[in-house]
Amino acid sequence: MADQARSSENPGRPRLAITGFAGTGKTSLCAALAERLGVPVLGEDMAAIAAANQECQRVMRFQWSTTEERSAAREASVAAYVAWAGKRDRLYRENPAFVADRWELDLVNWWLVHFGLGENAVDHVTSRLMQDMREKAKRLDAMVLMPFQSPFAASGSHNDDMLERKIDFTTHALFRTVATGLLREFVSLPVIALPARPMTLAERADFVLAELARRRAAPA
């Protein structure tokens, strides 16, 4: 039913989201696909979340932080996540077709990694973000999953939001594990998984578009 709803709502240009670890080429692929499809790119725009997370971690680790300071830092971090989800909701409604650099699955992934340990009393926010992720999945035609391989970008380089990429195998594995777990347990959405073999940007775009065309041509 979900696939039929997607097709009936948007029989022409697609709504795609790209997810993957830092430095694996998401933003470059977004731009390439958007150019070929003639649709806008929805930028990652996670700088505010990264800054709020960093400040929250600093406050939580400082042994002399007061209860009020810890609570304020946690609330600021929560607010950044909620604001991102609200902005994306508006962009999804304003753009009938797009290529999104990350989506709500990435948001939940960051959230679980950031708040998954410790006594943070944020279960109500986790539930809200996960429900939002499920609902947003219904508005997408497919998700592109970047491969689990050595990232293209060097550790210490910066993305378009000027966030420093801290690239290592452990955090890459953690991101991938959480992402695939969320897909398996909580989201019903067609996934186009890029193969791990070396591919140029053009080859990656060709692969995604060919898979998308094949899936759209398949009998319902």
C-alpha positions in Angstrom: 0.0 0.0 0.0 2.8 2.4 0.9 4.5 1.9 -2.5 1.2 2.5 -4.3 0.6 5.7 -2.4 4.0 7.0 -3.3 3.5 6.3 -7.0 0.0 7.9 -7.1 1.2 11.0 -5.3 4.3 11.6 -7.5 4.2 9.7 -10.8 6.9 12.0 -12.3 10.1 13.2 -10.7 11.0 11.4 -7.5 11.6 12.3 -3.9 14.9 10.7 -2.9 16.9 10.8 0.4 20.6 9.9 0.7 22.0 8.5 3.9 25.4 7.5 4.9 28.5 8.2 7.1 30.5 11.4 6.9 32.7 11.7 3.9 31.2 8.9 1.8 30.0 11.2 -1.0 26.4 12.0 0.0 26.5 15.7 -0.9 28.2 15.1 -4.2 25.8 12.4 -5.2 22.8 14.7 -4.2 24.0 17.4 -6.5 24.6 15.0 -9.4 21.2 13.4 -9.1 19.4 16.7 -8.6 21.0 18.1 -11.8 20.0 15.0 -13.8 16.4 14.9 -12.4 15.9 18.7 -12.5 14.9 18.8 -8.8 16.2 20.9 -5.9 18.6 19.6 -3.2 17.6 19.8 0.4 20.8 20.5 2.2 22.0 18.6 5.3 21.7 21.7 7.5 22.8 19.9 10.7 25.3 22.5 12.0 22.9 23.7 14.8 22.5 20.1 16.0 26.2 19.4 16.0 26.9 22.6 18.0 24.1 21.8 20.5 25.4 18.2 20.9 28.9 19.4 21.4 27.9 21.8 24.1 25.6 19.2 25.8 28.5 16.8 25.9 30.8 19.4 27.4 28.3 20.3 30.1 27.6 16.7 30.9 31.2 15.7 31.2 32.2 18.7 33.4 32.0 17.4 37.0 31.0 20.8 38.4 28.0 21.4 36.1 24.9 22.2 38.1 21.6 20.3 37.6 20.2 23.4 36.0 23.1 23.7 33.6 22.7 20.0 32.6 19.0 20.4 32.1 19.4 23.5 30.0 22.1 21.9 27.8 19.9 18.8 27.3 16.9 21.0 26.4 18.9 23.0 23.9 20.0 19.8 22.2 16.4 18.5 22.1 15.3 21.8 20.6 17.8 21.7 17.8 16.6 18.2 16.8 13.0 19.2 16.9 13.7 22.4 14.9 15.5 20.4 12.2 12.6 18.0 11.8 10.1 20.9 11.6 12.2 22.7 8.9 12.4 19.5 6.9 8.6 19.0 7.2 8.1 22.4 5.7 10.6 21.7 2.9 9.0 18.4 2.0 5.6 20.1 1.7 7.0 22.9 -0.4 8.9 20.7 -2.8 6.9 17.9 -4.7 10.2 16.4 -5.8 13.7 16.7 -4.4 17.0 14.9 -3.4 17.6 15.2 0.3 21.0 15.2 1.8 20.2 13.1 4.9 16.6 12.7 6.2 14.8 11.8 9.5 16.5 8.4 9.8 19.8 10.2 10.1 18.3 12.5 12.7 17.2 9.5 14.8 20.6 7.9 14.2 22.4 10.9 15.6 19.8 11.2 18.4 20.3 7.5 19.6 24.1 7.8 19.5 24.0 11.0 21.4 21.3 10.2 24.0 21.4 6.4 23.9 23.6 6.1 27.1 23.1 7.8 30.4 20.1 8.9 32.4 18.7 11.5 30.1 15.0 11.0 30.5 14.3 11.6 26.8 12.1 8.6 25.9 9.2 10.9 25.0 11.4 12.8 22.5 12.8 9.5 21.1 9.3 8.2 20.5 8.3 11.5 18.8 11.3 11.5 16.5 10.8 7.9 15.5 7.2 8.4 14.7 8.1 11.4 12.6 10.7 9.2 10.8 8.0 6.6 10.0 5.7 9.3 8.7 8.3 11.0 6.6 9.3 7.6 5.0 5.8 7.5 3.5 6.6 10.7 1.6 9.8 9.4 0.0 10.0 7.3 -3.2 13.3 5.7 -2.2 16.3 6.0 0.1 19.9 5.7 -1.2 22.2 4.0 1.2 25.9 4.9 0.8 28.3 2.0 0.9 30.2 0.8 4.0 33.7 1.4 2.7 36.6 3.8 3.2 35.2 7.3 2.9 36.3 9.6 0.1 36.9 12.7 2.2 39.8 13.0 4.6 39.3 13.1 8.3 39.6 16.7 9.4 38.1 18.1 6.2 34.8 20.0 6.3 31.4 19.6 4.7 29.2 22.3 3.2 27.9 23.2 6.7 31.6 23.6 7.8 31.3 20.6 10.1 34.6 18.8 10.6 34.6 15.2 9.4 36.0 12.9 12.1 36.3 9.7 10.2 37.2 6.3 11.7 36.1 2.7 11.2 34.4 2.4 14.6 32.0 5.3 14.2 31.4 4.4 10.6 30.4 0.9 11.8 28.2 2.3 14.5 26.4 4.6 12.1 25.8 1.9 9.6 24.6 -0.6 12.2 22.1 1.8 13.7 20.9 2.9 10.2 20.3 -0.6 8.9 18.7 -1.6 12.2 16.2 1.4 11.9 15.4 0.4 8.4 14.8 -3.2 9.3 12.7 -2.6 12.4 10.9 0.7 12.0 10.7 1.9 8.4 9.0 0.5 5.3 10.8 2.3 2.4 12.5 1.1 -0.9 16.2 1.2 -0.4 18.8 1.6 -3.1 22.1 0.3 -1.6 25.1 1.4 -3.5 27.7 -1.4 -4.0 30.9 -1.2 -2.1 33.1 -1.5 -5.2 34.9 1.6 -6.4 32.7 3.8 -8.6 32.9 7.3 -10.0 30.3 9.9 -9.1 28.8 9.5 -12.6 28.6 5.7 -12.1 26.9 6.1 -8.8 24.3 8.4 -10.2 23.8 6.0 -13.2 23.3 3.2 -10.7 20.7 5.0 -8.6 18.7 6.2 -11.6 18.8 2.8 -13.2 17.6 1.1 -10.0 14.9 3.7 -9.6 13.6 3.2 -13.1 13.7 -0.6 -12.7 11.6 -0.4 -9.5 9.1 2.0 -11.0 8.7 -0.3 -14.0 8.2 -3.4 -11.9 4.6 -4.7 -11.6 2.8 -3.5 -8.4 
